[in-house]
Amino acid sequence: MKLLSNYPTEVLILLFLSITYFISAYEKITDWTGNVSFIKAHFKNSPLKNKVPFLLSIVLIVESIAVLFMIIGIFQLYTSEVKEIASFGLELSAVTLLFLLIGQRLAKDYPGAMSLTVYFTLTVFGIYLLNK
């Protein structure tokens, strides 16, 4: 298969992050009230406590757009070896993770902020591979 032989690492990173964000977006959509309640409790002592629904909407939109671009990017890698859309999807993924990092740090959830490092490292590595 041409796709995996030419871009195996890039495709696997794009698939991993697409699945991750797709499930995250799906959970937000199907259990909006539960997510808002959980995150409001998580941010109860932070400056973000009154903005949770709005900020969660922003995260949902950005991660959904990132999934769309990553899936289109996988298709383009396969059909024409064009990397820009996939790279843009990963860049949106990085922005999403930075949003989440800011929230975790403001909530003083240092272990949660630290756990984002794995996703951010993988995302930046994918961006590097697609732009070299």
Rosetta silent file (secondary structure, phi, psi, omega in degrees, C-alpha in Angstrom):
SEQUENCE: MKLLSNYPTEVLILLFLSITYFISAYEKITDWTGNVSFIKAHFKNSPLKNKVPFLLSIVLIVESIAVLFMIIGIFQLYTSEVKEIASFGLELSAVTLLFLLIGQRLAKDYPGAMSLTVYFTLTVFGIYLLNK
SCORE:     score description
SCORE:     0.000 S_00000001
   1 L     0.000  122.171 -176.228    0.000    0.000    0.000 S_00000001
   2 H   -57.143  -41.349 -176.904    1.541    3.238   -1.195 S_00000001
   3 H   -57.508  -53.559 -176.737    0.194    5.286    1.723 S_00000001
   4 H   -73.951  -27.262 -179.557    1.840    3.309    4.486 S_00000001
   5 H   -75.396  -30.925 -179.414    5.057    2.691    2.579 S_00000001
   6 H   -90.761  -33.325 -175.350    5.684    6.392    1.895 S_00000001
   7 L  -138.078   51.794 -174.216    4.300    7.971    5.084 S_00000001
   8 H   -63.629  -44.427 -177.802    3.812    5.270    7.724 S_00000001
   9 H   -67.562  -44.221 -179.264    4.719    7.358   10.760 S_00000001
  10 H   -61.377  -45.040 -178.701    2.797   10.395    9.613 S_00000001
  11 H   -65.227  -42.145  179.756   -0.337    8.365    8.846 S_00000001
  12 H   -65.042  -39.589  176.444   -0.209    6.522   12.169 S_00000001
  13 H   -64.180  -45.987  179.255    0.170    9.803   14.080 S_00000001
  14 H   -61.487  -41.932  178.361   -2.707   11.342   12.111 S_00000001
  15 H   -65.293  -45.180 -179.650   -4.897    8.293   12.751 S_00000001
  16 H   -58.366  -49.361 -177.579   -4.053    8.198   16.461 S_00000001
  17 H   -71.234  -34.981  176.532   -4.856   11.867   16.975 S_00000001
  18 H   -61.612  -45.394  178.675   -7.945   11.729   14.744 S_00000001
  19 H   -62.676  -45.276 -179.092   -9.345    8.863   16.807 S_00000001
  20 H   -58.408  -50.159 -177.776   -8.460   10.646   20.043 S_00000001
  21 H   -73.205  -33.982  177.584  -10.133   13.927   19.056 S_00000001
  22 H   -61.552  -47.522  179.995  -13.095   12.245   17.359 S_00000001
  23 H   -64.854  -40.014  177.958  -13.936   10.316   20.532 S_00000001
  24 H   -60.710  -46.640  179.656  -13.371   13.425   22.633 S_00000001
  25 H   -65.181  -42.999  179.151  -15.721   15.473   20.439 S_00000001
  26 H   -59.107  -44.018  179.019  -18.297   12.677   20.356 S_00000001
  27 H   -64.707  -38.666  178.179  -18.284   12.455   24.161 S_00000001
  28 H   -63.997  -42.300 -177.569  -18.686   16.210   24.484 S_00000001
  29 H   -69.851  -44.778 -174.617  -21.628   16.218   22.088 S_00000001
  30 H   -78.449  -20.518  178.288  -23.430   13.175   23.512 S_00000001
  31 L  -136.152   56.005 -177.255  -22.933   14.174   27.171 S_00000001
  32 H   -57.283  -48.366 -176.957  -22.666   17.946   27.048 S_00000001
  33 H   -61.766  -44.286  179.149  -24.293   18.478   30.466 S_00000001
  34 H   -63.809  -41.139  178.279  -22.093   15.894   32.175 S_00000001
  35 H   -65.230  -44.665  179.308  -18.943   17.354   30.628 S_00000001
  36 H   -61.567  -44.501  179.446  -19.873   20.905   31.591 S_00000001
  37 H   -61.191  -45.489 -179.689  -20.639   19.798   35.171 S_00000001
  38 H   -62.506  -45.834 -176.528  -17.368   17.886   35.464 S_00000001
  39 H   -72.397  -34.580  175.098  -15.277   20.717   34.040 S_00000001
  40 H   -60.136  -42.609  177.934  -17.061   23.367   36.127 S_00000001
  41 H   -64.804  -39.170 -179.576  -16.144   21.376   39.241 S_00000001
  42 H   -64.612  -35.805 -176.474  -12.582   21.000   37.963 S_00000001
  43 L  -102.420   17.718 -174.137  -12.267   24.765   37.415 S_00000001
  44 L   -59.474  -25.515 -179.654  -14.230   25.900   40.479 S_00000001
  45 L  -108.605   19.451 -178.581  -11.201   27.745   41.916 S_00000001
  46 L  -115.299  165.884  177.628   -9.873   29.173   38.660 S_00000001
  47 L   -66.754  -10.661 -177.128  -10.604   32.355   36.720 S_00000001
  48 L   -90.815   -1.912 -170.494  -12.279   30.179   34.060 S_00000001
  49 L   -56.346  -31.806 -177.970  -15.086   28.887   36.300 S_00000001
  50 L   -93.375    0.310 -176.376  -17.799   31.111   34.773 S_00000001
  51 L  -115.250   11.202 -172.484  -16.726   30.558   31.164 S_00000001
  52 H   -56.420  -51.725 -178.122  -16.770   26.739   31.010 S_00000001
  53 H   -59.401  -42.245  179.252  -19.589   26.220   28.449 S_00000001
  54 H   -63.623  -48.679 -178.072  -18.141   28.843   26.092 S_00000001
  55 H   -67.129  -36.053  176.676  -14.579   27.551   26.389 S_00000001
  56 H   -65.112  -36.216  176.067  -15.689   23.937   26.040 S_00000001
  57 H   -62.566  -42.667  178.993  -17.505   24.939   22.848 S_00000001
  58 H   -61.073  -47.046  179.552  -14.297   26.477   21.492 S_00000001
  59 H   -60.848  -44.611  179.603  -12.330   23.307   22.281 S_00000001
  60 H   -59.197  -45.553 -179.179  -15.046   21.162   20.669 S_00000001
  61 H   -64.737  -47.508 -177.200  -15.028   23.253   17.490 S_00000001
  62 H   -65.950  -43.076  179.756  -11.238   23.362   17.154 S_00000001
  63 H   -68.506  -32.571  176.966  -10.770   19.649   17.815 S_00000001
  64 H   -67.133  -43.206  177.104  -13.573   18.795   15.359 S_00000001
  65 H   -64.781  -39.185  177.825  -11.988   20.922   12.648 S_00000001
  66 H   -59.927  -44.203  178.263   -8.609   19.328   13.432 S_00000001
  67 H   -60.032  -46.698 -179.753  -10.118   15.848   12.927 S_00000001
  68 H   -57.060  -48.859 -179.750  -11.634   16.915    9.631 S_00000001
  69 H   -66.023  -37.266  179.282   -8.314   18.282    8.360 S_00000001
  70 H   -67.556  -39.631  178.452   -6.358   15.255    9.580 S_00000001
  71 H   -67.288  -45.353  175.796   -8.740   12.820    7.840 S_00000001
  72 H   -61.112  -40.002  179.478   -8.662   14.860    4.625 S_00000001
  73 H   -61.853  -39.650  176.601   -4.881   15.054    5.037 S_00000001
  74 H   -61.770  -45.465  178.579   -4.580   11.264    5.222 S_00000001
  75 H   -59.660  -44.512 -179.482   -6.618   11.000    2.016 S_00000001
  76 H   -67.870  -36.005  175.141   -4.438   13.608    0.309 S_00000001
  77 H   -59.353  -40.871 -179.229   -1.249   11.884    1.420 S_00000001
  78 H   -70.603  -45.125 -172.746   -2.563    8.743   -0.218 S_00000001
  79 H   -84.388  -35.852 -173.591   -3.883   10.267   -3.429 S_00000001
  80 H  -138.531    2.197 -178.331   -1.426   13.059   -4.200 S_00000001
  81 L    59.674   26.089  175.420    1.204   13.138   -1.443 S_00000001
  82 L   -82.162  131.240 -172.706    0.050   16.653   -0.523 S_00000001
  83 L  -107.570  -13.571 -169.431    0.966   17.338    3.113 S_00000001
  84 H   -62.576  -43.845 -177.762   -0.410   20.814    3.855 S_00000001
  85 H   -66.687  -42.290  177.267   -3.919   19.887    4.990 S_00000001
  86 H   -61.662  -42.341  178.954   -2.617   17.113    7.268 S_00000001
  87 H   -63.361  -41.052  178.240   -0.059   19.516    8.684 S_00000001
  88 H   -63.587  -39.170  175.818   -2.750   22.128    9.328 S_00000001
  89 H   -59.658  -43.207  177.526   -4.804   19.498   11.151 S_00000001
  90 H   -67.120  -35.716  177.579   -1.841   18.723   13.382 S_00000001
  91 H   -65.406  -39.171  174.910   -1.266   22.423   13.981 S_00000001
  92 H   -65.597  -35.445  175.221   -4.886   22.775   15.118 S_00000001
  93 H   -60.287  -44.236  179.333   -4.289   19.757   17.350 S_00000001
  94 H   -63.318  -40.612  178.234   -1.335   21.575   18.910 S_00000001
  95 H   -62.463  -43.800  177.689   -3.467   24.697   19.453 S_00000001
  96 H   -57.916  -45.623 -179.371   -6.138   22.574   21.144 S_00000001
  97 H   -64.988  -35.224  176.147   -3.530   21.061   23.432 S_00000001
  98 H   -66.333  -39.971  174.935   -2.199   24.513   24.310 S_00000001
  99 H   -58.324  -47.444 -179.018   -5.751   25.596   25.211 S_00000001
 100 H   -64.026  -37.801  178.421   -6.085   22.524   27.421 S_00000001
 101 H   -62.773  -44.362  178.020   -2.671   23.183   28.991 S_00000001
 102 H   -58.684  -45.933  179.498   -3.657   26.728   29.905 S_00000001
 103 H   -61.783  -44.991 -179.179   -6.842   25.428   31.505 S_00000001
 104 H   -63.643  -41.215  179.963   -5.041   22.698   33.444 S_00000001
 105 H   -67.453  -41.467  178.332   -2.429   25.120   34.728 S_00000001
 106 H   -65.796  -30.591  177.753   -5.050   27.690   35.776 S_00000001
 107 L   -82.428   -1.904 -178.161   -6.946   24.922   37.569 S_00000001
 108 L    59.991   32.464  175.194   -3.672   23.966   39.261 S_00000001
 109 L   -96.458   79.127 -175.070   -4.042   20.423   37.908 S_00000001
 110 H   -66.798  -40.371  175.374   -0.331   19.854   37.407 S_00000001
 111 H   -63.004  -38.270  177.177   -0.554   16.073   36.764 S_00000001
 112 H   -64.149  -41.713  177.203   -3.273   16.751   34.169 S_00000001
 113 H   -63.571  -41.207 -179.457   -1.113   19.409   32.528 S_00000001
 114 H   -64.797  -36.427 -178.896    1.828   17.028   32.541 S_00000001
 115 H   -65.648  -23.696  177.978   -0.205   14.275   30.860 S_00000001
 116 H   -69.310  -19.850 -178.267   -0.806   16.581   27.878 S_00000001
 117 H   -57.960  -38.942 -179.724    2.937   16.493   27.172 S_00000001
 118 H   -61.298  -48.335  179.843    2.656   13.061   25.550 S_00000001
 119 H   -65.476  -40.780 -178.707    0.009   14.252   23.095 S_00000001
 120 H   -65.783  -42.872  178.632    1.828   17.522   22.435 S_00000001
 121 H   -60.331  -46.293  178.942    5.135   15.751   21.774 S_00000001
 122 H   -61.529  -41.690 -179.648    3.456   13.359   19.330 S_00000001
 123 H   -64.414  -46.711 -179.909    1.700   16.259   17.608 S_00000001
 124 H   -64.868  -37.476  176.784    4.869   18.329   17.230 S_00000001
 125 H   -62.713  -42.765  176.634    6.725   15.278   15.921 S_00000001
 126 H   -61.725  -42.667  177.484    3.987   14.800   13.315 S_00000001
 127 H   -61.773  -43.628  178.200    4.226   18.459   12.301 S_00000001
 128 H   -58.563  -49.001 -177.847    7.996   18.102   11.998 S_00000001
 129 H   -61.843  -39.934 -178.492    7.713   15.008    9.792 S_00000001
 130 H   -75.277  -15.905 -176.846    5.146   16.615    7.498 S_00000001
 131 H  -111.156    5.088  179.989    7.203   19.788    7.115 S_00000001
 132 L   -86.721    0.000    0.000   10.690   18.405    6.594 S_00000001
